[in-house]
Amino acid sequence: MGLGLILGLVIGSYFATILWRWPRGQSANRGRSRCDGCGRRLSLYELIPLLGPVLARGRCRICGHRIGWRHSQVELICGILGAYCFGTGMAWLAPLAWLLILLAWFDARHLWLPNPLLAALACVAVLTPSTEFLTMALRLLGGVIGFAILWLVAATYRRVRNKDGLGGGDPKLFGAIGLWVGALDLPLVLSIACAIGLVDAGLRMRGGADARTLALPLGTYLCIATLGLLVFVSFRGAEPPLI
């Protein structure tokens, strides 16, 4: 569990850097992070996951610029998921959980599911060993069906309404998820995602959002639904499909 926590915190720190830099056209692999206020390169102790902002008292020690907590939020969630996966003897689930968090955050903030991350999710799924209950055939079928379902929904909506109703990454994400959960659990994942989306849409409209122009991150809902399903399955110690 301790190893999973540490790995999760480190990977979460890297993922948070990706979330900040990639949409701005910057590489996460070039140079140490800097203060958003004065551009000063952060010291090593300031880069310690979770502890860095606490030790700095939430502000840059030079210019006093407030340190945002979004970085720490990603680190904390990835750390908790890593500890859970390793602690339950399902360390192989950790890469999936971390990638789903990264994709969920990207879609929630930018309505964007980067193709390299979707490819990584699919590749890790294919490389993960199959089980007696979740064979490679079921998973490959899940990949095809997952992509096809949302692609058909998107194509039909575009033809009827003459505008896009789904992002181009949503079918790819659902296909990659199908490679993980298999064909039989795809309806459950989609149902949970739609339920989350309805709640989110209702809350946004209650807050004053216009239903005619409201853009919802379906990818985020799919990622959350998949995480919830896999955590539930691992908690039950069950491998068969749930439906």
PyMOL commands that set and color helices and strands:
alter all, ss='L'
color gray80, all
select helices_A, chain A and resi 2-24+45-47+51-55+70-87+91-110+115-127+136-161+169-181+186-206+218-236
alter helices_A, ss='H'
color red, helices_A
deselect
rebuild
show_as cartoon
